[in-house]
Amino acid sequence: MATASAPRQQLQPPAIVAPRKKSVRLTLWPLVAATFFMVSGGTYGTEDIVHGAGYGRGILILLLTPILWSLPTAFMIGELSSALPFEGGYYAWVRRAMGNFWGFQEAWLSLVASIFDMAIYPTLFVLYLDRLFPWFAEGHRGVMVALAVVIICALMNIAGVRVVSTTSLWLFFALSAPFIAIVCIAPFKFGALAHVATKATNPSVDILTGLLICMWNYMGWDNASTIATEVERPQRTYPRAMLVAVAIVALSYIVPVAAMWMTGLPATSWDTGFWADIAGMLGGPLLRIGLALGGIISGFGMFNALVMSYSRLPLAMAQDGMLPKVFGKLHPRTRAPWVAILALAVCWAMCLGLGFERLVTMDILLYGVSLSLEFVALIVLRVREPELPRPFRVPGGMFGAVAVGITPMLLLGFSVVRSETEQVMGMSSFAFGMVLIAAGVLAYFLNHAVKPEGWTAGSPEKPEVVA
């Protein structure tokens, strides 16, 4: 490819952020909380899994997906993030392993996927807000609320990584409380909801859609890697944070669903945003309000944490000379990449009107291609740089490095099947996704055509700081 003759030194992602004070860096539990929101945001979003698969199969899917999908990904991220703790995370890994072209494609795919991914969370925010105040469902009010979420989270991220991580930790405790109440109450309501008359508003959801939504609920473990230079002792902290977060996320899904199974509530009555109604049936209006508020917190917390993650990609690319230098500008006090945050916020706001299932399908398809490149980078680095210090390694030698990528890639095949039936702009989601992937190749070569020597990069040691 275009990178075959690239000098070796160009493939080494530099340490692009000046040393930070220890108090600003993320420690284990703030990183776990931020990862929790980057991946999950709580039990919300599991309703369609129960609707499409039923309780028994739904719980089985929720149990097997982290084993087959999340744990292999967490192992891969643990090794690469401990070996290469650079700003930009997975972009830096792929670029180190396979060169500038594939590094650019990795970043392109992730940023394009983020346009669809990030529109989901304000959508969930509005869904649960509507459960409390139906007035917001009228006209364009919901879109305006979602836009406000984008603006507020962008401003919080400009305020700095510590603000985002501390907020994530407190939001985690707040949204967990009502689900703990459901788990405690459900055994005393054994079979009590078997004859509850409810009607789902989305009866077309099937088991395949439920599986795709489950994959989406367990997706995004690599997002935490992009802030590596802002984490305390990343070589040790990242592997521990990934494994702890996998366990917490899995339990947050499985335990509440299993508790509701005991109540006998028909699985066909479940629908997106249904947890608030469930809480009302179990604990009355106060618990219903608590669950609805938790859903609002979940959507906000996920969006807020992911702004922190995605905004580091343009920053790293600008420092490496792959994007204009303006994207590398940092806030003088918080050192947040404020230009990148504002530019991405505009793109995310433009997709707020798309439907939930369509967003999930496109998100998984594009994310899946970028995740595949990360698994390839794991193998390539094992071959090309066997002496690279790896404080954490995927067990099993080269066989283990290859094996961890097999089941995630097989599961991604389901997204291809479903993407052929979803429609975006008059074409299938699969065809639209292929157009976006091809656009990344075109963007790379246009970059070189416009400026063959590449954009002028900022200083690796002293990134430009502007007001």
MIZAKE-295257 format. One record per residue (C-alpha): x, y, z; residue in three letters. Coordinates in nm, 4 decimals. Example, Ala and Ser with C-alpha at 12.3 -4.5 7.8 and 13.67 -1.06 7.14 Angstrom:
2
         c1         c2         c3   code
     1.2300    -0.4500     0.7800    ALA
     1.3670    -0.1060     0.7140    SER
! end
This chain:
467
         c1         c2         c3   code
     0.0000     0.0000     0.0000    MET
     0.0963     0.3665     0.0218    ALA
     0.2895     0.3016     0.3408    THR
     0.5350     0.0414     0.2117    ALA
     0.8220     0.2860     0.1788    SER
     0.7401     0.5011     0.4789    ALA
     1.0445     0.5555     0.7038    PRO
     1.0306     0.3495     1.0189    ARG
     1.0619     0.6510     1.2463    GLN
     0.7386     0.7929     1.1056    GLN
     0.5493     0.4950     1.2410    LEU
     0.6399     0.5645     1.6027    GLN
     0.3556     0.7599     1.7641    PRO
     0.5200     1.0313     1.9741    PRO
     0.4299     1.1170     2.3270    ALA
     0.2259     1.4184     2.2226    ILE
     0.1084     1.5599     2.5506    VAL
     0.3279     1.7446     2.7947    ALA
     0.3681     1.5853     3.1395    PRO
     0.0677     1.6399     3.3617    ARG
     0.0501     1.6803     3.7332    LYS
    -0.0251     1.3562     3.9099    LYS
    -0.3516     1.4899     4.0530    SER
    -0.4916     1.5423     3.7015    VAL
    -0.4356     1.1852     3.5854    ARG
    -0.7057     0.9205     3.6107    LEU
    -0.6571     0.6422     3.8642    THR
    -0.8192     0.2970     3.8570    LEU
    -1.1749     0.3678     3.9726    TRP
    -1.2318     0.6910     3.7797    PRO
    -1.1072     0.5040     3.4701    LEU
    -1.3428     0.2122     3.5465    VAL
    -1.6328     0.4579     3.5810    ALA
    -1.5426     0.6352     3.2564    ALA
    -1.5066     0.2984     3.0782    THR
    -1.8431     0.1889     3.2195    PHE
    -2.0105     0.4845     3.0512    PHE
    -1.8093     0.4494     2.7307    MET
    -1.9347     0.0904     2.7009    VAL
    -2.2600     0.0580     2.8904    SER
    -2.4210     0.3308     3.0957    GLY
    -2.6205     0.0803     3.2986    GLY
    -2.9038    -0.1619     3.2305    THR
    -3.0851     0.0792     2.9998    TYR
    -3.0913    -0.0400     2.6395    GLY
    -3.1499    -0.4078     2.7257    THR
    -3.5277    -0.3896     2.6754    GLU
    -3.5212    -0.4939     2.3095    ASP
    -3.2983    -0.7915     2.3950    ILE
    -3.5689    -0.9307     2.6264    VAL
    -3.8415    -0.8465     2.3757    HIS
    -3.6647    -1.0178     2.0851    GLY
    -3.5169    -1.3206     2.2621    ALA
    -3.7304    -1.3738     2.5725    GLY
    -3.5972    -1.4013     2.9273    TYR
    -3.4076    -1.7297     2.9078    GLY
    -3.2383    -1.6721     2.5738    ARG
    -3.1970    -1.3018     2.6538    GLY
    -3.0035    -1.3793     2.9731    ILE
    -2.7997    -1.6397     2.7835    LEU
    -2.7118    -1.3780     2.5204    ILE
    -2.6236    -1.1268     2.7929    LEU
    -2.4010    -1.3897     2.9571    LEU
    -2.2267    -1.5248     2.6462    LEU
    -2.1715    -1.1924     2.4705    THR
    -1.9186    -1.0588     2.7251    PRO
    -1.7367    -1.3947     2.7173    ILE
    -1.7234    -1.4183     2.3368    LEU
    -1.7172    -1.0474     2.2501    TRP
    -1.6062    -0.8291     2.5437    SER
    -1.3441    -1.0422     2.7197    LEU
    -1.1356    -1.1101     2.4041    PRO
    -1.1519    -0.7403     2.3211    THR
    -1.0515    -0.6479     2.6767    ALA
    -0.7506    -0.8835     2.6548    PHE
    -0.6422    -0.7250     2.3260    MET
    -0.6796    -0.3734     2.4668    ILE
    -0.4997    -0.4703     2.7863    GLY
    -0.1907    -0.5827     2.5943    GLU
    -0.1765    -0.2977     2.3434    LEU
    -0.2598    -0.0195     2.5890    SER
     0.0037    -0.1420     2.8357    SER
     0.2661    -0.1749     2.5610    ALA
     0.1800     0.1492     2.3755    LEU
     0.0112     0.3950     2.6138    PRO
    -0.0105     0.6799     2.3609    PHE
    -0.2674     0.9539     2.3140    GLU
    -0.5052     0.8346     2.0434    GLY
    -0.4968     0.4729     2.1660    GLY
    -0.6111     0.2302     1.8987    TYR
    -0.5205     0.4750     1.6201    TYR
    -0.1610     0.4789     1.7482    ALA
    -0.1511     0.0962     1.7714    TRP
    -0.2665     0.0408     1.4130    VAL
    -0.0350     0.3111     1.2790    ARG
     0.2612     0.1611     1.4673    ARG
     0.1849    -0.1878     1.3355    ALA
     0.0829    -0.1201     0.9757    MET
     0.1766     0.2338     0.8816    GLY
     0.0170     0.5689     0.8103    ASN
    -0.2468     0.4503     0.5632    PHE
    -0.4048     0.1983     0.7986    TRP
    -0.3639     0.4292     1.0967    GLY
    -0.5590     0.6935     0.9083    PHE
    -0.8302     0.4402     0.8172    GLN
    -0.8589     0.3292     1.1798    GLU
    -0.9147     0.6858     1.2937    ALA
    -1.1510     0.7590     1.0038    TRP
    -1.3689     0.4543     1.0745    LEU
    -1.3830     0.5320     1.4443    SER
    -1.4764     0.8951     1.3922    LEU
    -1.7396     0.8149     1.1275    VAL
    -1.8836     0.5421     1.3535    ALA
    -1.8923     0.7956     1.6349    SER
    -2.1287     1.0144     1.4315    ILE
    -2.3895     0.7365     1.4513    PHE
    -2.2870     0.6127     1.7965    ASP
    -2.3030     0.9521     1.9626    MET
    -2.6503     1.0265     1.8283    ALA
    -2.7839     0.7256     2.0233    ILE
    -2.7216     0.8624     2.3725    TYR
    -2.9113     1.1919     2.3453    PRO
    -3.1876     0.9812     2.1850    THR
    -3.2020     0.7597     2.4967    LEU
    -3.1876     1.0713     2.7147    PHE
    -3.5003     1.2054     2.5426    VAL
    -3.6781     0.8656     2.5535    LEU
    -3.6582     0.8558     2.9324    TYR
    -3.7353     1.2243     2.9662    LEU
    -4.0557     1.1583     2.7703    ASP
    -4.1525     0.8930     3.0255    ARG
    -4.1607     1.1644     3.2910    LEU
    -4.2757     1.4575     3.0791    PHE
    -4.4652     1.3549     2.7605    PRO
    -4.4675     1.7213     2.6636    TRP
    -4.1122     1.6807     2.5289    PHE
    -4.2330     1.4228     2.2737    ALA
    -4.4306     1.6846     2.0832    GLU
    -4.2896     1.8488     1.7724    GLY
    -3.9168     1.9165     1.7705    HIS
    -3.8824     1.9542     2.1450    ARG
    -3.7033     1.6235     2.1857    GLY
    -3.4455     1.7162     1.9212    VAL
    -3.3830     2.0479     2.0951    MET
    -3.3264     1.8693     2.4270    VAL
    -3.0859     1.6269     2.2585    ALA
    -2.9002     1.9231     2.1090    LEU
    -2.8720     2.0766     2.4554    ALA
    -2.7123     1.7519     2.5802    VAL
    -2.4505     1.7762     2.3042    VAL
    -2.3690     2.1374     2.3928    ILE
    -2.3481     2.0834     2.7697    ILE
    -2.1254     1.7747     2.7380    CYS
    -1.8964     1.9555     2.4952    ALA
    -1.8532     2.2381     2.7459    LEU
    -1.7884     1.9929     3.0319    MET
    -1.5179     1.8212     2.8282    ASN
    -1.3526     2.1511     2.7508    ILE
    -1.3474     2.1991     3.1305    ALA
    -1.1083     1.9016     3.1487    GLY
    -1.0627     1.5274     3.1941    VAL
    -1.0928     1.5462     3.5716    ARG
    -1.4396     1.7034     3.5495    VAL
    -1.5568     1.4261     3.3159    VAL
    -1.4110     1.1377     3.5193    SER
    -1.5385     1.2665     3.8541    THR
    -1.8835     1.3238     3.7041    THR
    -1.8813     0.9688     3.5645    SER
    -1.8039     0.8214     3.9058    LEU
    -2.0928     1.0006     4.0786    TRP
    -2.3340     0.9315     3.7913    LEU
    -2.2498     0.5603     3.8183    PHE
    -2.3648     0.5513     4.1803    PHE
    -2.6768     0.7564     4.1018    ALA
    -2.8041     0.5398     3.8161    LEU
    -2.7212     0.2116     3.9957    SER
    -2.9404     0.2903     4.2977    ALA
    -3.2852     0.2352     4.1375    PRO
    -3.1749    -0.0949     3.9798    PHE
    -3.0515    -0.2169     4.3160    ILE
    -3.4010    -0.1357     4.4469    ALA
    -3.5594    -0.3414     4.1631    ILE
    -3.3349    -0.6396     4.2392    VAL
    -3.4306    -0.6203     4.6074    CYS
    -3.8065    -0.5850     4.5463    ILE
    -3.8506    -0.8394     4.2635    ALA
    -3.8250    -1.1583     4.4794    PRO
    -4.1203    -1.0327     4.6862    PHE
    -4.3259    -0.9948     4.3642    LYS
    -4.2746    -1.3505     4.2405    PHE
    -4.5218    -1.4101     3.9535    GLY
    -4.7179    -1.0969     4.0453    ALA
    -4.6856    -0.9336     3.7003    LEU
    -4.7733    -1.2365     3.4881    ALA
    -5.1139    -1.0957     3.3929    HIS
    -5.0131    -0.7328     3.3450    VAL
    -5.1623    -0.6018     3.0210    ALA
    -4.9003    -0.4060     2.8277    THR
    -4.8400    -0.3444     2.4607    LYS
    -4.4972    -0.2815     2.3116    ALA
    -4.4721    -0.0016     2.0586    THR
    -4.2009    -0.1775     1.8556    ASN
    -4.3304    -0.5306     1.7854    PRO
    -4.0966    -0.5832     1.4872    SER
    -3.7931    -0.6470     1.7084    VAL
    -3.6684    -1.0054     1.6632    ASP
    -3.3932    -1.2172     1.8176    ILE
    -3.1333    -1.0989     1.5633    LEU
    -3.2081    -0.7367     1.6477    THR
    -3.1840    -0.8317     2.0143    GLY
    -2.8399    -0.9839     1.9538    LEU
    -2.7199    -0.6757     1.7656    LEU
    -2.8411    -0.4492     2.0457    ILE
    -2.6669    -0.6767     2.2977    CYS
    -2.3435    -0.6429     2.0992    MET
    -2.3908    -0.2671     2.1013    TRP
    -2.4459    -0.2752     2.4789    ASN
    -2.1108    -0.4519     2.5179    TYR
    -1.9273    -0.2405     2.2592    MET
    -1.6633     0.0297     2.2957    GLY
    -1.3944    -0.1117     2.5258    TRP
    -1.1196     0.0428     2.3144    ASP
    -1.2604     0.3934     2.3604    ASN
    -1.0837     0.4309     2.6934    ALA
    -0.7456     0.3762     2.5262    SER
    -0.7411     0.7169     2.3559    THR
    -0.6735     0.8985     2.6858    ILE
    -0.3705     0.6873     2.7801    ALA
    -0.1409     0.9819     2.8507    THR
    -0.3994     1.1109     3.0995    GLU
    -0.4068     0.7888     3.3056    VAL
    -0.1870     0.7211     3.6081    GLU
     0.0507     0.4268     3.5439    ARG
    -0.1363     0.3144     3.2287    PRO
     0.0688    -0.0050     3.1893    GLN
    -0.0808    -0.1367     3.5127    ARG
    -0.4093     0.0526     3.5319    THR
    -0.5557    -0.0313     3.1893    TYR
    -0.5582    -0.4140     3.2114    PRO
    -0.7078    -0.4013     3.5616    ARG
    -0.9675    -0.1427     3.4624    ALA
    -1.0756    -0.3444     3.1560    MET
    -1.1312    -0.6685     3.3492    LEU
    -1.3114    -0.4967     3.6386    VAL
    -1.5334    -0.3024     3.3970    ALA
    -1.6281    -0.6190     3.2019    VAL
    -1.7491    -0.7827     3.5237    ALA
    -1.9439    -0.4745     3.6397    ILE
    -2.1102    -0.4193     3.3016    VAL
    -2.2140    -0.7862     3.2689    ALA
    -2.3636    -0.7927     3.6189    LEU
    -2.5464    -0.4643     3.5617    SER
    -2.7255    -0.6246     3.2647    TYR
    -2.7888    -0.9796     3.3815    ILE
    -2.8970    -0.9357     3.7456    VAL
    -3.1863    -0.6873     3.6911    PRO
    -3.3221    -0.8846     3.3921    VAL
    -3.3068    -1.2083     3.5914    ALA
    -3.4875    -1.0360     3.8795    ALA
    -3.7693    -0.9271     3.6474    MET
    -3.8017    -1.2802     3.5120    TRP
    -3.9163    -1.3860     3.8589    MET
    -4.2089    -1.1414     3.8444    THR
    -4.3580    -1.3165     3.5406    GLY
    -4.3869    -0.9956     3.3343    LEU
    -4.4376    -1.1037     2.9677    PRO
    -4.1219    -1.0586     2.7616    ALA
    -4.3234    -0.9348     2.4630    THR
    -4.4284    -0.6260     2.6579    SER
    -4.0731    -0.4933     2.6827    TRP
    -3.9805    -0.1943     2.4686    ASP
    -3.7067     0.0704     2.4436    THR
    -3.7312     0.2899     2.7518    GLY
    -3.9541     0.0367     2.9359    PHE
    -3.7502     0.0186     3.2578    TRP
    -3.9297     0.3206     3.4018    ALA
    -4.2686     0.1485     3.3570    ASP
    -4.1296    -0.1678     3.5163    ILE
    -4.0171     0.0309     3.8174    ALA
    -4.3644     0.1800     3.8497    GLY
    -4.5217    -0.1678     3.8540    MET
    -4.2827    -0.2866     4.1239    LEU
    -4.2310     0.0100     4.3509    GLY
    -4.4842     0.2739     4.2581    GLY
    -4.4403     0.6250     4.1168    PRO
    -4.1313     0.7175     4.3181    LEU
    -3.9288     0.4244     4.1867    LEU
    -4.0619     0.4944     3.8376    ARG
    -3.9318     0.8489     3.8626    ILE
    -3.5993     0.7135     3.9915    GLY
    -3.5606     0.4817     3.6914    LEU
    -3.6554     0.7535     3.4473    ALA
    -3.4033     0.9878     3.6057    LEU
    -3.1485     0.7073     3.5901    GLY
    -3.2148     0.6692     3.2164    GLY
    -3.1583     1.0391     3.1719    ILE
    -2.8339     1.0119     3.3717    ILE
    -2.7268     0.7125     3.1622    SER
    -2.7680     0.8872     2.8286    GLY
    -2.5905     1.1954     2.9568    PHE
    -2.3073     1.0014     3.1209    GLY
    -2.2377     0.7897     2.8118    MET
    -2.2281     1.0881     2.5807    PHE
    -2.0114     1.2864     2.8205    ASN
    -1.7501     1.0106     2.8619    ALA
    -1.7346     0.9360     2.4898    LEU
    -1.6752     1.2996     2.3997    VAL
    -1.3569     1.2676     2.6058    MET
    -1.2558     0.9547     2.4150    SER
    -1.3346     1.0497     2.0551    TYR
    -1.1938     1.4029     2.0794    SER
    -0.8423     1.2635     2.1380    ARG
    -0.8350     1.1089     1.7887    LEU
    -0.8221     1.4386     1.5939    PRO
    -0.5743     1.5666     1.8545    LEU
    -0.3385     1.2711     1.8008    ALA
    -0.3776     1.2862     1.4217    MET
    -0.3003     1.6590     1.4191    ALA
     0.0134     1.6023     1.6273    GLN
     0.1186     1.3243     1.3863    ASP
     0.0665     1.5504     1.0845    GLY
    -0.2413     1.3672     0.9489    MET
    -0.4869     1.6508     1.0165    LEU
    -0.4497     2.0286     1.0092    PRO
    -0.2615     2.1650     1.3102    LYS
    -0.5712     2.3493     1.4325    VAL
    -0.7141     2.0215     1.5681    PHE
    -0.4141     1.9949     1.8012    GLY
    -0.4916     2.3189     1.9835    LYS
    -0.5425     2.2750     2.3578    LEU
    -0.7209     2.4858     2.6145    HIS
    -0.4588     2.6889     2.8079    PRO
    -0.5875     2.5821     3.1507    ARG
    -0.7497     2.2382     3.1138    THR
    -0.5413     2.1195     2.8151    ARG
    -0.8566     1.9797     2.6554    ALA
    -0.8564     1.9606     2.2706    PRO
    -1.1283     2.2241     2.2431    TRP
    -1.1225     2.2618     1.8634    VAL
    -1.1627     1.8861     1.8133    ALA
    -1.4443     1.8748     2.0709    ILE
    -1.6394     2.1561     1.9029    LEU
    -1.5904     2.0175     1.5499    ALA
    -1.7085     1.6689     1.6498    LEU
    -2.0045     1.8090     1.8453    ALA
    -2.1337     1.9747     1.5272    VAL
    -2.1110     1.6428     1.3362    CYS
    -2.2837     1.4484     1.6144    TRP
    -2.5677     1.7001     1.6348    ALA
    -2.6448     1.6488     1.2651    MET
    -2.7493     1.2823     1.3184    CYS
    -2.9887     1.3351     1.6095    LEU
    -3.3004     1.2619     1.4017    GLY
    -3.2146     0.9031     1.3000    LEU
    -3.4013     0.6093     1.4604    GLY
    -3.2482     0.3976     1.7386    PHE
    -3.2250     0.0600     1.5573    GLU
    -3.0833     0.2215     1.2418    ARG
    -2.8181     0.4002     1.4456    LEU
    -2.7187     0.0755     1.6209    VAL
    -2.6862    -0.1143     1.2912    THR
    -2.4621     0.1476     1.1290    MET
    -2.2589     0.1891     1.4468    ASP
    -2.1782    -0.1828     1.4801    ILE
    -2.0927    -0.2200     1.1108    LEU
    -1.8365     0.0626     1.1074    LEU
    -1.7043    -0.0107     1.4551    TYR
    -1.6570    -0.3741     1.3563    GLY
    -1.4210    -0.2889     1.0716    VAL
    -1.2098    -0.0649     1.2969    SER
    -1.2037    -0.3315     1.5693    LEU
    -1.0808    -0.5860     1.3122    SER
    -0.7824    -0.3630     1.2378    LEU
    -0.6989    -0.3544     1.6087    GLU
    -0.6921    -0.7351     1.6307    PHE
    -0.4703    -0.7440     1.3208    VAL
    -0.2400    -0.4870     1.4846    ALA
    -0.2089    -0.7141     1.7893    LEU
    -0.0809    -0.9987     1.5701    ILE
     0.1422    -0.7810     1.3500    VAL
     0.3138    -0.6254     1.6517    LEU
     0.3748    -0.9718     1.7992    ARG
     0.5553    -1.0637     1.4730    VAL
     0.7359    -0.7359     1.3989    ARG
     0.8228    -0.6293     1.7533    GLU
     0.8515    -0.9417     1.9688    PRO
     1.0847    -0.7593     2.2118    GLU
     0.8392    -0.4734     2.2736    LEU
     0.7816    -0.4571     2.6518    PRO
     0.4322    -0.5875     2.7267    ARG
     0.3447    -0.5554     3.0974    PRO
     0.0236    -0.7426     3.0171    PHE
     0.0021    -1.0100     2.7453    ARG
    -0.2852    -1.2017     2.5947    VAL
    -0.2261    -1.5549     2.7300    PRO
    -0.1455    -1.8438     2.4987    GLY
     0.1379    -1.6975     2.2936    GLY
     0.0769    -1.6338     1.9229    MET
    -0.2117    -1.8828     1.9214    PHE
    -0.3844    -1.6822     2.1940    GLY
    -0.3267    -1.3550     2.0072    ALA
    -0.4960    -1.4998     1.6996    VAL
    -0.7731    -1.6810     1.8880    ALA
    -0.9015    -1.3773     2.0787    VAL
    -1.0099    -1.2152     1.7536    GLY
    -1.2067    -1.5086     1.6118    ILE
    -1.5377    -1.4888     1.7994    THR
    -1.5687    -1.1077     1.7839    PRO
    -1.5236    -1.1255     1.4063    MET
    -1.7858    -1.4000     1.3748    LEU
    -2.0341    -1.1974     1.5773    LEU
    -1.9744    -0.8998     1.3507    LEU
    -2.1105    -1.1100     1.0658    GLY
    -2.4549    -1.0632     1.2176    PHE
    -2.4270    -0.6880     1.1689    SER
    -2.3600    -0.7411     0.7983    VAL
    -2.6731    -0.9569     0.7674    VAL
    -2.8925    -0.6978     0.9343    ARG
    -2.7321    -0.4007     0.7581    SER
    -2.8636    -0.5307     0.4249    GLU
    -3.2243    -0.4824     0.5403    THR
    -3.1930    -0.1377     0.7041    GLU
    -3.2272     0.1673     0.4779    GLN
    -3.0237     0.4889     0.4991    VAL
    -3.0598     0.7637     0.2355    MET
    -3.2333     0.5306    -0.0088    GLY
    -2.9765     0.2472     0.0103    MET
    -2.9075    -0.0430     0.2428    SER
    -2.7083     0.0301     0.5561    SER
    -2.4415    -0.2083     0.4266    PHE
    -2.4054    -0.0192     0.0987    ALA
    -2.4033     0.3123     0.2839    PHE
    -2.1367     0.1768     0.5179    GLY
    -1.9221     0.0684     0.2219    MET
    -1.9499     0.4203     0.0792    VAL
    -1.8269     0.5651     0.4092    LEU
    -1.5375     0.3157     0.4235    ILE
    -1.4369     0.3997     0.0648    ALA
    -1.4532     0.7683     0.1532    ALA
    -1.1793     0.7090     0.4099    GLY
    -0.9462     0.5743     0.1408    VAL
    -1.0289     0.8721    -0.0801    LEU
    -0.9726     1.1155     0.2089    ALA
    -0.6265     0.9724     0.2730    TYR
    -0.5104     1.0135    -0.0865    PHE
    -0.6715     1.3565    -0.1171    LEU
    -0.4695     1.4559     0.1883    ASN
    -0.1511     1.3695     0.0008    HIS
    -0.2698     1.5231    -0.3262    ALA
    -0.3466     1.8579    -0.1628    VAL
    -0.0283     1.8613     0.0434    LYS
     0.2061     1.5724    -0.0491    PRO
     0.4462     1.6387     0.2390    GLU
     0.1569     1.6147     0.4854    GLY
     0.0214     1.8741     0.7224    TRP
     0.2747     2.0471     0.9429    THR
     0.2726     1.8745     1.2811    ALA
     0.3033     2.0485     1.6153    GLY
     0.5948     1.9879     1.8464    SER
     0.5787     1.6371     2.0008    PRO
     0.7093     1.7583     2.3349    GLU
     0.5282     2.0908     2.3589    LYS
     0.1870     2.0856     2.1913    PRO
     0.0517     2.4213     2.0927    GLU
    -0.1687     2.5814     2.3570    VAL
    -0.3988     2.8653     2.2583    VAL
    -0.6798     3.0506     2.4230    ALA
! end
